[in-house]
């Protein structure tokens, strides 16, 4: 279904993907350098692979924030935090989107 969106619209996908994306150098063109996690889980790897295959970037990890502002979920113990909700956006901005 994602491929059926018109090409001239900016594609944006938001969701709770339960994907922890680690700081691997191979992921950095897609996620940036602001991941909360050192290691990835399976959903995180799938998220990055999906983003790469659809020419998207994970913008929720592109901008610098203090660690306290990066996490989107906390375990009941109150100490374990995760960054599992993400915003994906099209890598290419077309001029028709920017013209006002």
The first five atom37 places (N, CA, C, CB, O) and aatype in JSON, in Angstrom:
{
  "aatype": [20, 20, 20, 20, 20, 20, 20, 20, 20, 20, 20, 20, 20, 20, 20, 20, 20, 20, 20, 20, 20, 20, 20, 20, 20, 20, 20, 20, 20, 20, 20, 20, 20, 20, 20, 20, 20, 20, 20, 20, 20, 20, 20, 20, 20, 20, 20, 20, 20, 20, 20, 20, 20, 20, 20, 20, 20, 20, 20, 20, 20, 20, 20, 20, 20, 20, 20, 20, 20, 20, 20, 20, 20, 20, 20, 20, 20, 20, 20, 20, 20, 20, 20, 20, 20, 20, 20, 20, 20, 20, 20, 20, 20, 20, 20, 20, 20, 20, 20, 20],
  "atom_mask": [
    [1, 1, 1, 1, 1],
    [1, 1, 1, 1, 1],
    [1, 1, 1, 1, 1],
    [1, 1, 1, 1, 1],
    [1, 1, 1, 1, 1],
    [1, 1, 1, 1, 1],
    [1, 1, 1, 1, 1],
    [1, 1, 1, 1, 1],
    [1, 1, 1, 1, 1],
    [1, 1, 1, 1, 1],
    [1, 1, 1, 1, 1],
    [1, 1, 1, 1, 1],
    [1, 1, 1, 1, 1],
    [1, 1, 1, 1, 1],
    [1, 1, 1, 1, 1],
    [1, 1, 1, 1, 1],
    [1, 1, 1, 1, 1],
    [1, 1, 1, 1, 1],
    [1, 1, 1, 1, 1],
    [1, 1, 1, 1, 1],
    [1, 1, 1, 1, 1],
    [1, 1, 1, 1, 1],
    [1, 1, 1, 1, 1],
    [1, 1, 1, 1, 1],
    [1, 1, 1, 1, 1],
    [1, 1, 1, 1, 1],
    [1, 1, 1, 1, 1],
    [1, 1, 1, 1, 1],
    [1, 1, 1, 1, 1],
    [1, 1, 1, 1, 1],
    [1, 1, 1, 1, 1],
    [1, 1, 1, 1, 1],
    [1, 1, 1, 1, 1],
    [1, 1, 1, 1, 1],
    [1, 1, 1, 1, 1],
    [1, 1, 1, 1, 1],
    [1, 1, 1, 1, 1],
    [1, 1, 1, 1, 1],
    [1, 1, 1, 1, 1],
    [1, 1, 1, 1, 1],
    [1, 1, 1, 1, 1],
    [1, 1, 1, 1, 1],
    [1, 1, 1, 1, 1],
    [1, 1, 1, 1, 1],
    [1, 1, 1, 1, 1],
    [1, 1, 1, 1, 1],
    [1, 1, 1, 1, 1],
    [1, 1, 1, 1, 1],
    [1, 1, 1, 1, 1],
    [1, 1, 1, 1, 1],
    [1, 1, 1, 1, 1],
    [1, 1, 1, 1, 1],
    [1, 1, 1, 1, 1],
    [1, 1, 1, 1, 1],
    [1, 1, 1, 1, 1],
    [1, 1, 1, 1, 1],
    [1, 1, 1, 1, 1],
    [1, 1, 1, 1, 1],
    [1, 1, 1, 1, 1],
    [1, 1, 1, 1, 1],
    [1, 1, 1, 1, 1],
    [1, 1, 1, 1, 1],
    [1, 1, 1, 1, 1],
    [1, 1, 1, 1, 1],
    [1, 1, 1, 1, 1],
    [1, 1, 1, 1, 1],
    [1, 1, 1, 1, 1],
    [1, 1, 1, 1, 1],
    [1, 1, 1, 1, 1],
    [1, 1, 1, 1, 1],
    [1, 1, 1, 1, 1],
    [1, 1, 1, 1, 1],
    [1, 1, 1, 1, 1],
    [1, 1, 1, 1, 1],
    [1, 1, 1, 1, 1],
    [1, 1, 1, 1, 1],
    [1, 1, 1, 1, 1],
    [1, 1, 1, 1, 1],
    [1, 1, 1, 1, 1],
    [1, 1, 1, 1, 1],
    [1, 1, 1, 1, 1],
    [1, 1, 1, 1, 1],
    [1, 1, 1, 1, 1],
    [1, 1, 1, 1, 1],
    [1, 1, 1, 1, 1],
    [1, 1, 1, 1, 1],
    [1, 1, 1, 1, 1],
    [1, 1, 1, 1, 1],
    [1, 1, 1, 1, 1],
    [1, 1, 1, 1, 1],
    [1, 1, 1, 1, 1],
    [1, 1, 1, 1, 1],
    [1, 1, 1, 1, 1],
    [1, 1, 1, 1, 1],
    [1, 1, 1, 1, 1],
    [1, 1, 1, 1, 1],
    [1, 1, 1, 1, 1],
    [1, 1, 1, 1, 1],
    [1, 1, 1, 1, 1],
    [1, 1, 1, 1, 1]
  ],
  "atom_positions": [
    [[0.82, -1.19, 0.0], [0.0, 0.0, 0.0], [0.86, 1.26, 0.0], [-0.93, -0.01, 1.19], [0.5, 2.25, -0.62]],
    [[1.99, 1.21, 0.69], [2.87, 2.38, 0.79], [3.31, 2.85, -0.6], [4.09, 2.06, 1.65], [3.44, 4.06, -0.82]],
    [[3.53, 1.93, -1.52], [4.01, 2.29, -2.85], [2.95, 2.96, -3.71], [4.52, 1.06, -3.56], [3.28, 3.51, -4.76]],
    [[1.7, 2.94, -3.3], [0.62, 3.5, -4.11], [0.37, 4.98, -3.84], [-0.64, 2.72, -3.87], [-0.5, 5.57, -4.48]],
    [[1.1, 5.58, -2.9], [0.95, 7.0, -2.66], [1.53, 7.77, -3.85], [1.63, 7.42, -1.34], [2.51, 7.32, -4.44]],
    [[0.94, 8.91, -4.21], [1.49, 9.69, -5.33], [2.93, 10.1, -5.04], [0.62, 10.94, -5.59], [3.29, 10.37, -3.9]],
    [[3.73, 10.14, -6.08], [5.15, 10.44, -5.92], [5.41, 11.9, -5.54], [5.88, 10.11, -7.2], [6.45, 12.19, -4.96]],
    [[4.5, 12.81, -5.86], [4.75, 14.21, -5.57], [4.4, 14.61, -4.15], [3.98, 15.07, -6.53], [4.64, 15.75, -3.75]],
    [[3.83, 13.72, -3.37], [3.55, 14.0, -1.96], [4.71, 13.53, -1.09], [2.23, 13.33, -1.52], [5.38, 12.55, -1.42]],
    [[4.92, 14.21, -0.01], [5.92, 13.79, 0.95], [5.36, 12.61, 1.73], [6.34, 14.95, 1.9], [4.25, 12.7, 2.27]],
    [[6.08, 11.56, 1.8], [5.63, 10.37, 2.53], [6.13, 10.44, 3.96], [6.12, 9.08, 1.84], [7.31, 10.68, 4.21]],
    [[5.21, 10.22, 4.89], [5.54, 10.26, 6.3], [4.85, 9.08, 6.98], [5.12, 11.61, 6.95], [3.67, 8.82, 6.73]],
    [[5.57, 8.39, 7.82], [5.03, 7.24, 8.52], [5.4, 7.38, 9.99], [5.58, 5.9, 7.92], [6.57, 7.52, 10.34]],
    [[4.37, 7.34, 10.86], [4.59, 7.47, 12.3], [4.04, 6.23, 12.97], [3.91, 8.76, 12.86], [3.0, 5.71, 12.57]],
    [[4.72, 5.76, 14.0], [4.17, 4.61, 14.68], [5.02, 4.11, 15.83], [3.98, 3.52, 13.72], [6.17, 4.5, 16.03]],
    [[4.38, 3.22, 16.58], [5.08, 2.5, 17.64], [5.55, 1.19, 17.02], [4.16, 2.26, 18.91], [4.79, 0.22, 16.94]],
    [[6.78, 1.16, 16.59], [7.33, 0.02, 15.86], [7.99, -0.99, 16.79], [8.32, 0.5, 14.82], [8.41, -2.06, 16.34]],
    [[8.1, -0.66, 18.06], [8.82, -1.5, 19.02], [10.22, -1.84, 18.51], [8.04, -2.79, 19.29], [10.75, -2.92, 18.77]],
    [[10.8, -0.9, 17.78], [12.11, -1.11, 17.2], [13.19, -0.32, 17.91], [12.1, -0.75, 15.74], [13.17, 0.91, 17.9]],
    [[14.1, -1.02, 18.53], [15.29, -0.39, 19.12], [16.37, -0.41, 18.05], [15.76, -1.12, 20.44], [16.78, -1.47, 17.6]],
    [[16.82, 0.77, 17.65], [17.83, 0.87, 16.6], [19.14, 1.3, 17.24], [17.39, 1.88, 15.48], [19.22, 2.35, 17.87]],
    [[20.15, 0.48, 17.06], [21.45, 0.75, 17.66], [22.27, 1.75, 16.88], [22.21, -0.52, 17.78], [21.84, 2.27, 15.85]],
    [[23.46, 2.0, 17.38], [24.35, 3.04, 16.85], [25.32, 2.53, 15.79], [25.12, 3.66, 17.97], [26.4, 3.11, 15.63]],
    [[24.98, 1.49, 15.07], [25.9, 0.96, 14.06], [26.15, 1.98, 12.97], [25.35, -0.34, 13.46], [25.23, 2.69, 12.54]],
    [[27.39, 2.05, 12.51], [27.74, 3.0, 11.46], [26.95, 2.78, 10.18], [29.23, 2.91, 11.16], [26.64, 3.73, 9.47]],
    [[26.62, 1.53, 9.9], [25.88, 1.24, 8.68], [24.46, 1.83, 8.71], [25.8, -0.27, 8.47], [23.88, 2.07, 7.65]],
    [[23.91, 2.07, 9.89], [22.57, 2.64, 10.03], [22.56, 4.17, 9.96], [21.95, 2.2, 11.34], [21.52, 4.76, 9.69]],
    [[23.68, 4.81, 10.2], [23.74, 6.27, 10.38], [23.18, 7.07, 9.21], [25.14, 6.67, 10.62], [22.57, 8.11, 9.46]],
    [[23.35, 6.68, 7.94], [22.72, 7.47, 6.87], [21.19, 7.46, 6.95], [23.15, 6.94, 5.5], [20.54, 8.38, 6.45]],
    [[20.62, 6.45, 7.56], [19.17, 6.33, 7.66], [18.63, 6.86, 8.98], [18.76, 4.89, 7.49], [17.51, 7.37, 9.01]],
    [[19.4, 6.76, 10.06], [18.89, 7.15, 11.37], [19.6, 8.35, 11.98], [19.0, 6.01, 12.31], [19.1, 8.91, 12.95]],
    [[20.71, 8.76, 11.45], [21.47, 9.83, 12.07], [22.34, 9.29, 13.2], [20.53, 10.92, 12.6], [22.7, 8.11, 13.2]],
    [[22.67, 10.15, 14.16], [23.6, 9.76, 15.23], [22.99, 9.87, 16.61], [24.83, 10.61, 15.16], [23.72, 9.86, 17.6]],
    [[21.69, 9.97, 16.7], [21.07, 10.26, 17.99], [20.24, 9.11, 18.56], [20.21, 11.46, 17.87], [19.21, 9.35, 19.19]],
    [[20.67, 7.88, 18.36], [19.95, 6.74, 18.91], [20.2, 6.64, 20.41], [20.38, 5.44, 18.2], [21.3, 6.91, 20.89]],
    [[19.17, 6.24, 21.13], [19.29, 6.02, 22.57], [19.96, 4.69, 22.87], [17.91, 6.07, 23.23], [20.55, 4.51, 23.93]],
    [[19.88, 3.76, 21.93], [20.33, 2.38, 22.16], [21.69, 2.11, 21.53], [19.32, 1.41, 21.61], [22.06, 2.68, 20.5]],
    [[22.43, 1.23, 22.17], [23.7, 0.78, 21.63], [23.48, -0.38, 20.65], [24.66, 0.37, 22.76], [24.14, -0.45, 19.61]],
    [[22.57, -1.28, 20.98], [22.28, -2.45, 20.15], [20.86, -2.37, 19.59], [22.46, -3.75, 20.96], [19.99, -1.7, 20.16]],
    [[20.65, -3.06, 18.48], [19.33, -3.1, 17.83], [18.61, -4.39, 18.19], [19.47, -2.98, 16.31], [19.24, -5.41, 18.49]],
    [[17.28, -4.34, 18.16], [16.51, -5.58, 18.23], [16.01, -5.89, 16.82], [15.31, -5.46, 19.25], [16.25, -5.12, 15.89]],
    [[15.33, -7.01, 16.66], [14.87, -7.43, 15.33], [13.97, -6.41, 14.67], [14.14, -8.75, 15.43], [14.09, -6.15, 13.47]],
    [[13.06, -5.82, 15.44], [12.16, -4.81, 14.87], [12.93, -3.56, 14.44], [11.08, -4.43, 15.88], [12.56, -2.92, 13.46]],
    [[13.98, -3.23, 15.16], [14.8, -2.08, 14.78], [15.5, -2.3, 13.46], [15.81, -1.79, 15.86], [15.56, -1.4, 12.63]],
    [[16.03, -3.49, 13.27], [16.7, -3.83, 12.0], [15.68, -3.8, 10.87], [17.4, -5.23, 12.08], [15.96, -3.28, 9.79]],
    [[14.49, -4.37, 11.11], [13.44, -4.35, 10.09], [13.01, -2.92, 9.76], [12.24, -5.17, 10.54], [12.74, -2.6, 8.6]],
    [[12.94, -2.07, 10.77], [12.57, -0.67, 10.56], [13.58, 0.03, 9.66], [12.46, 0.05, 11.91], [13.19, 0.73, 8.72]],
    [[14.85, -0.14, 9.93], [15.89, 0.48, 9.11], [15.86, -0.08, 7.69], [17.28, 0.28, 9.74], [15.98, 0.68, 6.73]],
    [[15.71, -1.38, 7.55], [15.65, -1.98, 6.21], [14.45, -1.48, 5.43], [15.61, -3.5, 6.31], [14.56, -1.2, 4.23]],
    [[13.29, -1.36, 6.08], [12.1, -0.82, 5.42], [12.35, 0.62, 4.99], [10.88, -0.9, 6.35], [12.04, 1.0, 3.86]],
    [[12.89, 1.43, 5.89], [13.15, 2.83, 5.57], [14.09, 2.95, 4.38], [13.75, 3.55, 6.79], [13.85, 3.75, 3.47]],
    [[15.16, 2.17, 4.38], [16.11, 2.22, 3.26], [15.45, 1.79, 1.96], [17.32, 1.32, 3.55], [15.69, 2.39, 0.91]],
    [[14.61, 0.76, 2.01], [13.98, 0.25, 0.79], [12.95, 1.22, 0.22], [13.31, -1.07, 1.07], [12.66, 1.18, -0.98]],
    [[12.4, 2.1, 1.05], [11.39, 3.06, 0.61], [11.93, 4.48, 0.51], [10.2, 3.04, 1.56], [11.16, 5.43, 0.35]],
    [[13.24, 4.64, 0.6], [13.91, 5.93, 0.51], [13.41, 6.9, 1.6], [13.68, 6.55, -0.88], [13.1, 8.06, 1.33]],
    [[13.34, 6.38, 2.84], [12.91, 7.15, 3.99], [14.07, 7.29, 4.97], [11.69, 6.5, 4.67], [15.03, 6.52, 4.92]],
    [[13.97, 8.26, 5.84], [14.9, 8.39, 6.96], [14.1, 8.39, 8.25], [15.77, 9.69, 6.83], [12.93, 8.78, 8.27]],
    [[14.73, 7.94, 9.32], [14.09, 7.9, 10.63], [14.41, 9.22, 11.32], [14.58, 6.65, 11.49], [15.43, 9.35, 11.99]],
    [[13.53, 10.19, 11.15], [13.77, 11.54, 11.66], [13.73, 11.63, 13.17], [12.77, 12.5, 11.08], [14.3, 12.55, 13.75]],
    [[13.08, 10.68, 13.82], [13.0, 10.73, 15.28], [14.36, 10.52, 15.92], [12.03, 9.69, 15.78], [14.51, 10.72, 17.13]],
    [[15.36, 10.12, 15.14], [16.71, 9.93, 15.68], [17.74, 10.83, 15.0], [17.12, 8.48, 15.53], [18.94, 10.6, 15.14]],
    [[17.29, 11.83, 14.28], [18.21, 12.68, 13.54], [18.68, 13.91, 14.31], [17.57, 13.11, 12.27], [19.74, 14.46, 14.01]],
    [[17.91, 14.36, 15.28], [18.22, 15.62, 15.94], [18.74, 15.38, 17.35], [16.99, 16.51, 15.97], [18.26, 14.49, 18.05]],
    [[19.71, 16.17, 17.77], [20.28, 15.98, 19.1], [19.29, 16.38, 20.2], [21.59, 16.78, 19.25], [18.67, 17.44, 20.13]],
    [[19.17, 15.53, 21.19], [18.36, 15.78, 22.37], [19.1, 15.19, 23.57], [16.92, 15.17, 22.23], [19.93, 14.3, 23.4]],
    [[18.8, 15.67, 24.73], [19.31, 15.02, 25.93], [18.66, 13.65, 26.01], [19.03, 15.88, 27.23], [17.53, 13.47, 25.55]],
    [[19.35, 12.7, 26.59], [18.83, 11.33, 26.67], [17.45, 11.27, 27.31], [19.78, 10.46, 27.44], [16.63, 10.43, 26.93]],
    [[17.18, 12.11, 28.27], [15.88, 12.1, 28.94], [14.74, 12.43, 27.97], [15.89, 13.1, 30.1], [13.59, 12.06, 28.23]],
    [[15.04, 13.11, 26.87], [14.03, 13.48, 25.88], [13.99, 12.53, 24.69], [14.27, 14.88, 25.4], [13.16, 12.71, 23.8]],
    [[14.85, 11.54, 24.66], [14.89, 10.59, 23.54], [13.96, 9.42, 23.73], [16.29, 10.09, 23.35], [13.41, 8.9, 22.75]],
    [[13.75, 8.99, 24.94], [12.98, 7.76, 25.13], [11.49, 8.01, 25.0], [13.29, 7.15, 26.48], [10.98, 9.07, 25.36]],
    [[10.8, 6.98, 24.48], [9.36, 7.07, 24.25], [8.59, 6.04, 25.07], [9.05, 6.88, 22.77], [7.37, 5.94, 24.95]],
    [[9.28, 5.29, 25.88], [8.63, 4.3, 26.74], [9.5, 3.99, 27.94], [8.32, 3.02, 25.96], [10.73, 4.02, 27.86]],
    [[8.85, 3.68, 29.06], [9.56, 3.34, 30.29], [8.94, 2.08, 30.87], [9.5, 4.51, 31.31], [7.72, 1.95, 30.94]],
    [[9.79, 1.16, 31.3], [9.32, -0.06, 31.96], [8.76, 0.29, 33.34], [10.47, -1.1, 32.08], [9.07, 1.35, 33.88]],
    [[7.93, -0.59, 33.89], [7.36, -0.34, 35.22], [8.41, -0.12, 36.32], [6.49, -1.49, 35.61], [8.11, 0.5, 37.34]],
    [[9.64, -0.62, 36.12], [10.67, -0.41, 37.14], [11.1, 1.07, 37.23], [11.88, -1.29, 36.85], [11.77, 1.46, 38.19]],
    [[10.72, 1.86, 36.24], [11.05, 3.28, 36.24], [12.48, 3.6, 35.86], [10.78, 3.84, 37.56], [12.85, 4.77, 35.8]],
    [[13.3, 2.59, 35.59], [14.71, 2.79, 35.3], [15.07, 2.45, 33.86], [15.55, 1.97, 36.23], [16.03, 2.99, 33.31]],
    [[14.32, 1.55, 33.25], [14.63, 1.08, 31.9], [13.81, 1.89, 30.9], [14.35, -0.44, 31.76], [12.58, 1.91, 30.96]],
    [[14.51, 2.55, 29.96], [13.86, 3.4, 28.98], [14.14, 2.87, 27.57], [14.33, 4.86, 29.12], [15.19, 2.29, 27.31]],
    [[13.18, 3.09, 26.67], [13.33, 2.67, 25.28], [12.92, 3.78, 24.33], [12.5, 1.41, 25.02], [12.08, 4.62, 24.65]],
    [[13.52, 3.75, 23.18], [13.17, 4.64, 22.08], [12.57, 3.73, 21.01], [14.43, 5.47, 21.54], [13.29, 3.2, 20.16]],
    [[11.24, 3.55, 21.06], [10.6, 2.56, 20.18], [9.53, 3.17, 19.28], [9.98, 1.46, 21.01], [9.05, 2.48, 18.37]],
    [[9.15, 4.42, 19.49], [8.21, 5.12, 18.6], [9.04, 5.96, 17.65], [7.19, 6.0, 19.42], [9.96, 6.66, 18.06]],
    [[8.7, 5.9, 16.37], [9.55, 6.58, 15.39], [8.74, 7.33, 14.35], [10.45, 5.58, 14.71], [7.56, 7.04, 14.12]],
    [[9.39, 8.3, 13.73], [8.84, 9.08, 12.64], [9.74, 8.87, 11.43], [8.72, 10.61, 13.01], [10.94, 9.16, 11.48]],
    [[9.17, 8.35, 10.35], [9.91, 8.15, 9.1], [9.37, 9.16, 8.09], [9.77, 6.68, 8.57], [8.16, 9.38, 8.01]],
    [[10.27, 9.76, 7.33], [9.85, 10.75, 6.34], [10.67, 10.56, 5.07], [10.02, 12.2, 6.9], [11.81, 10.1, 5.12]],
    [[10.06, 10.92, 3.94], [10.73, 10.76, 2.65], [12.05, 11.5, 2.59], [9.83, 11.23, 1.53], [12.17, 12.63, 3.08]],
    [[13.02, 10.86, 2.0], [14.37, 11.43, 1.92], [14.43, 12.61, 0.94], [15.37, 10.35, 1.5], [15.23, 13.53, 1.11]],
    [[13.59, 12.59, -0.09], [13.64, 13.6, -1.14], [12.46, 14.55, -0.98], [13.62, 12.94, -2.55], [11.3, 14.13, -0.96]],
    [[12.76, 15.83, -0.86], [11.71, 16.86, -0.81], [11.56, 17.44, -2.21], [12.05, 17.99, 0.24], [12.55, 17.88, -2.8]],
    [[10.37, 17.44, -2.73], [10.1, 17.98, -4.06], [9.72, 19.44, -3.94], [8.99, 17.18, -4.77], [9.14, 19.85, -2.93]],
    [[10.03, 20.24, -4.96], [9.75, 21.68, -4.92], [8.27, 21.96, -4.77], [10.29, 22.36, -6.17], [7.9, 22.98, -4.19]],
    [[7.39, 21.09, -5.29], [5.96, 21.34, -5.18], [5.5, 21.3, -3.73], [5.18, 20.31, -6.01], [4.5, 21.93, -3.38]],
    [[6.21, 20.58, -2.89], [5.85, 20.52, -1.46], [6.3, 21.79, -0.76], [6.49, 19.27, -0.79], [5.63, 22.26, 0.15]],
    [[7.43, 22.35, -1.18], [7.98, 23.51, -0.51], [7.37, 24.81, -0.98], [9.46, 23.55, -0.71], [7.43, 25.81, -0.26]],
    [[6.76, 24.85, -2.19], [6.15, 26.06, -2.7], [4.88, 26.36, -1.92], [5.84, 25.93, -4.19], [4.02, 25.5, -1.73]],
    [[4.77, 27.59, -1.47], [3.57, 27.97, -0.7], [2.78, 28.99, -1.48], [3.95, 28.53, 0.68], [1.74, 29.45, -1.01]]
  ]
}
